[in-house]
Amino acid sequence: MFEPTVLIVAGTNRPGSNALKVARVLEGHYRQLGAASELFSLADLPREMFDPGAYAAKPASFAAIQRRVLDAGGLHIVLPEYNGSFPGVLKYFIDMLKFPESFDRKPVAFVGQASGATGALRAVEQLQMVFGYRNAFIYPQRVFIPGVQEKFAPDGRLLDEEIDRRLAAQAEGFWRFIGCIGRAIESAAGEK
């Protein structure tokens, strides 16, 4: 029986990032749905991942992270916009994951957040191209959070009820999307 887990990825390694705050809000919405989810912040990447030798031989400390990505039923990526694109550390993380199996036929949803008025629209669209290249199943409902630094209380609570409602709707829809794809893949595998 298909019982997926959503891996929520806070797509920057900046300490105390807004991406991590948004990811925690999503985690709460999945919990309310009774959906299994885990949160992974790129701030938790092991330092040895950034050694140039990691391209040739992944450090042993990366194995558990790779396993979480492979085992996830879907990825919910929360990313900020840095200089008109997504963070370099997010691209590096993607580059370090096994090809093609890490994202092949993997459902992926996106939340963009930024200080600017578009809420990381460019960054999300650029990242969608990367995941499309890797044969991921892109969930079409995206959420953009402009002026993100004004959306949270000092304790991390999301103050904008409309953004919260959109994140809840996205999590619910993505959970159903993951289930539909997972059951279709299981069914197709059973027919062989």
Buried (B, 14 or more C-beta within 10 A) or exposed (E): EBEBBBBBBBBBBBEEBBBBBBBBBBBBBBEEBEBBBBBBBBBEBBEEBEEEEBEEEBBEEBEEBBEBBBEBBBBBBBBBBBEEBBBEBBBBBBEBBEEEBBBEBBBBBBBBBBBEEEBBBBBBBBBBEBBEEBEBBBBEEBBBBBEBEEBBEEEEEBEBEEBBEBBBEBBBBBBEBBBEBBEEEEEEEEEE
